[in-house]
Amino acid sequence: MSYVLRHADTGEIAACLQKNHYDLHYYGIRQWESEEEALEHKKRFLEQIGHDDDHRWLVLRLDEARVKLGNVKLKNDPSRRLIMHPEGALEADRR
């Protein structure tokens, strides 16, 4: 399982430019291995990607298949954002 950040009001899942294990850059969901790690890095990470409302972002447990689906929907495009609706559906749109 992975832990991600989800905005309480909009449902946006936090994403950013990252490097994969092949040292290639990609745009995708930022994930952590534990809830504690996500909480520890939350404020600084959100500031780095331009959010100053860290109190509105919740740590959410998300399985690997859902993370992969979300990354596919983002299409490696930083102009897109991923929304998780209350019922769990994932949708990407343009900022």
RAWO-V397873 format. One record per residue. N is the residue number from 1. PHI is phi in whole degrees, -180 to 180 (none if undefined). D_FIRST is the distance of its C-alpha to the first C-alpha in whole Angstrom. Layout:
n->N phi->PHI d_first->D_FIRST
n->N phi->PHI d_first->D_FIRST
This chain:
n->1 phi->none d_first->0
n->2 phi->-116 d_first->4
n->3 phi->-118 d_first->7
n->4 phi->-129 d_first->10
n->5 phi->-111 d_first->13
n->6 phi->-127 d_first->15
n->7 phi->-72 d_first->19
n->8 phi->-64 d_first->20
n->9 phi->-92 d_first->24
n->10 phi->-92 d_first->23
n->11 phi->83 d_first->19
n->12 phi->-63 d_first->19
n->13 phi->-98 d_first->16
n->14 phi->-66 d_first->16
n->15 phi->-137 d_first->17
n->16 phi->-162 d_first->19
n->17 phi->-74 d_first->21
n->18 phi->-144 d_first->19
n->19 phi->-115 d_first->20
n->20 phi->-87 d_first->18
n->21 phi->-71 d_first->18
n->22 phi->-95 d_first->21
n->23 phi->69 d_first->23
n->24 phi->-102 d_first->23
n->25 phi->-79 d_first->22
n->26 phi->-153 d_first->21
n->27 phi->-105 d_first->20
n->28 phi->-163 d_first->16
n->29 phi->-64 d_first->13
n->30 phi->-80 d_first->13
n->31 phi->-133 d_first->10
n->32 phi->-127 d_first->9
n->33 phi->-82 d_first->7
n->34 phi->-140 d_first->8
n->35 phi->-64 d_first->10
n->36 phi->-62 d_first->13
n->37 phi->-64 d_first->13
n->38 phi->-62 d_first->13
n->39 phi->-64 d_first->15
n->40 phi->-64 d_first->17
n->41 phi->-98 d_first->17
n->42 phi->-54 d_first->18
n->43 phi->-61 d_first->21
n->44 phi->-65 d_first->22
n->45 phi->-60 d_first->20
n->46 phi->-63 d_first->21
n->47 phi->-62 d_first->25
n->48 phi->-63 d_first->24
n->49 phi->-100 d_first->23
n->50 phi->94 d_first->26
n->51 phi->-112 d_first->25
n->52 phi->-112 d_first->27
n->53 phi->-118 d_first->25
n->54 phi->-57 d_first->22
n->55 phi->-68 d_first->23
n->56 phi->-92 d_first->22
n->57 phi->-101 d_first->19
n->58 phi->-109 d_first->16
n->59 phi->-81 d_first->12
n->60 phi->-129 d_first->10
n->61 phi->-84 d_first->7
n->62 phi->-138 d_first->6
n->63 phi->-74 d_first->5
n->64 phi->-58 d_first->6
n->65 phi->-63 d_first->9
n->66 phi->-70 d_first->10
n->67 phi->-62 d_first->9
n->68 phi->-62 d_first->12
n->69 phi->-61 d_first->14
n->70 phi->-61 d_first->14
n->71 phi->-66 d_first->15
n->72 phi->-63 d_first->18
n->73 phi->-66 d_first->19
n->74 phi->-73 d_first->20
n->75 phi->55 d_first->22
n->76 phi->56 d_first->22
n->77 phi->-121 d_first->24
n->78 phi->-64 d_first->24
n->79 phi->-83 d_first->27
n->80 phi->-102 d_first->24
n->81 phi->-131 d_first->21
n->82 phi->-105 d_first->19
n->83 phi->-114 d_first->19
n->84 phi->-108 d_first->17
n->85 phi->-72 d_first->20
n->86 phi->-53 d_first->20
n->87 phi->-83 d_first->19
n->88 phi->106 d_first->16
n->89 phi->-66 d_first->18
n->90 phi->-104 d_first->17
n->91 phi->-142 d_first->20
n->92 phi->-108 d_first->22
n->93 phi->-142 d_first->25
n->94 phi->-84 d_first->27
n->95 phi->-67 d_first->28
